[in-house]
Amino acid sequence: MAILPVRLYGDPVLRRRAEPVGSVTADVEALIDDMILTMYDQLGIGLAAPQVGIPVRLLVVDEGKGVARVYLNPAIAEQGGTVVAEEGCLSLPGIFADVARSEWVVVEAQDRDGTSRRRRAAGLMARVFQHEIDHLAGVLFIDHLDKVTRDRIKRRIRKEGFPEESAASSAAL
């Protein structure tokens, strides 16, 4: 297992639409293990494959108490309500902003064994799913911000880069 480099804002792979995972091969198994290790190393609570440079529809999520779950080809089947909360991202270290998301979601995906699953999530877990599934479509959390706020963040990144200390003090999605 290896810790993979997390791609940062500006890397074109973050804007690509991810391809479906056809089957769970040895390479996919290794990627899953590496992504889980990378997510925990970076103090994240979710990680999508494009964030480590692999444009496939795969994400891993820390569902609490050190339990990481794998979601292959995830899609939001249902959602409802609206809530605004602060988000960060391992691909935009040190950048945080309030984002409106659905309050709850139902996600359909396959697990590591290829078995179809439905997962209902609310609160933080619903936010994590929406954030990570956005990555699979080439969408970043800053794309949900109003134009003025988004442009201010982009200018700051161009001018100052990312803070030395990434999201070590606050978990990032």
FENQUI-V274649 format. One record per residue. SS is DSSP state (alpha for helix, beta for strand, coil for the rest). PSI is psi as a letter, one per 40 degrees, with the letter a starting at -180 (NA if undefined). Layout:
# FENQUI-V274649
ss | psi
SS | PSI
SS | PSI
This chain:
# FENQUI-V274649
ss | psi
coil | i
coil | i
coil | h
coil | i
coil | h
coil | h
coil | h
coil | i
coil | h
coil | d
coil | h
alpha | d
alpha | d
alpha | e
alpha | e
coil | i
coil | h
coil | i
beta | i
coil | i
coil | h
coil | d
coil | i
coil | g
coil | i
alpha | d
alpha | d
alpha | d
alpha | d
alpha | d
alpha | d
alpha | d
alpha | d
alpha | d
alpha | d
alpha | d
alpha | d
alpha | d
alpha | d
alpha | d
alpha | d
coil | e
coil | f
beta | i
coil | e
beta | i
beta | h
beta | i
alpha | d
alpha | d
alpha | e
alpha | e
coil | e
coil | h
coil | g
beta | i
coil | g
beta | h
beta | i
beta | i
beta | h
beta | h
coil | e
coil | i
coil | f
coil | e
coil | h
beta | h
beta | i
beta | h
beta | h
beta | h
beta | f
beta | i
beta | i
beta | h
beta | d
beta | i
beta | i
beta | i
coil | i
coil | h
beta | i
beta | h
beta | i
beta | h
beta | i
beta | i
beta | h
coil | d
coil | e
beta | g
beta | h
beta | e
beta | h
beta | i
beta | i
beta | h
beta | h
beta | h
beta | i
coil | i
coil | d
beta | i
beta | i
beta | h
beta | h
beta | h
beta | i
beta | i
coil | a
coil | d
coil | e
coil | e
coil | h
beta | h
beta | i
beta | h
beta | h
beta | h
beta | i
beta | i
alpha | b
alpha | d
alpha | d
alpha | d
alpha | d
alpha | d
alpha | d
alpha | d
alpha | d
alpha | d
alpha | d
alpha | d
alpha | d
alpha | e
coil | e
coil | f
coil | h
coil | i
alpha | d
alpha | e
alpha | e
alpha | e
coil | i
coil | i
alpha | d
alpha | d
alpha | d
alpha | d
alpha | d
alpha | d
alpha | d
alpha | d
alpha | d
alpha | d
alpha | d
alpha | d
alpha | d
alpha | e
coil | a
coil | i
coil | i
coil | d
coil | h
coil | a
alpha | f
alpha | d
alpha | e
coil | h
coil | h
beta | i
coil | NA
